[in-house]
Amino acid sequence: MNLKMQAECDLAYINGEPKEEREKELSEFFYGLLKPQVFYGTKGKEATYFREFEQTCNVMRQNGVPEPKGLKAREYFQYLADLTKQSQKNKTPHGRR
């Protein structure tokens, strides 16, 4: 749907209609689709991110990853991907180990 709306906006511009109004309508439409996020407090995005990061680091340590907090981003995500693959291989079809 967004491609169609963008094409309509471009065609309207080619036909000499003011582009700003259509772009404003598109922006309002897409911003309306976004769900508001809370970034502060104990249930905010930042606090949740840090809790999840700490939990992930603990799991990595338990699986032999040396000091996950000191890893570079690429190394961190590579270890995480490897651990995820190992976890999926260890699961039986019924979700038990």
N, C-alpha and C positions, 0 to 999 in steps of 0.2 A: 504494500500500500504506500509506503514512503517513497518508493521509486516513481510511482504514478504521480504522487503529489509534487515531487521535484520536477518531473517532466512538465506537469501543468504549469508550474511556476516559471520554468524556462520558456515555455510557449507563450505564456502571458507577457513575459518580458520582450520576446521577439515581436509580439503583436503591438507593443507600445504601451502596455498597461504598466502601472507603477509596480515595480518588483518588491519594494519595501513592505507594502501591505500584505502581499502573499507570503513573503518570508516571515512576517510577524505571525500570520495565521499558522504557518507550519511550525514555527518555534513554540507557540502556545500549545499546539496539538501534541508535539513530542514531549514538552515539559510536563504536560498533563499526564502522560503515561508513566513518568517517573514516580516512584514511591518515595515519600520523604524519609530521610534517615536522621537518626539522632547520633551526634558525635560526642556527647558529653555524658557524664554520669556513669554509674556502675553497669548499665546495660547499653551504653553507647558503643559506637563502632570502634573507637580507639581502645577502650577497655576490653572489649570482646576480642579484638585482634591480638592484644598483648597476652590475654589468657590462652588463646588458641596457640599462639607462638610458643609460650612456655610449655604447654602440654605436648606440642610436637617435639620440642627440644628434649623433653623427658623421655619420650618414646624413642627418639633417635639415640640417646645415651644408653638406654636399656638394650638397644640392638647393636651396640659397639661403635657408634659414630663418635669420634673424638671431638669434644667441645663444639657442639653444633652452633652455639652463638658466635663463635669466632670464624665460622665459615664464610666464604664469599657467597653471594647470592646464587651463582651458578652451581657451586658445589652443594649448597644447601638443598636446592630444588632437585639436583641429581640424586642425592641421597634419599630425599623424600620420595621421588619417583621409584627408585630401586626398592625401598621398603614397602611401598604400595604394591608393587609387582609381586614381591615375596609374600606379602599378606594374602593376596588374591590366589597365589599358587597353593598356599597352605590350607585354604578353605575347602571343605568338602562340598558337594552339591547341596547339602542341607544346611550349610552355613556353620558347621561345627569343625573344630580342629581335631 
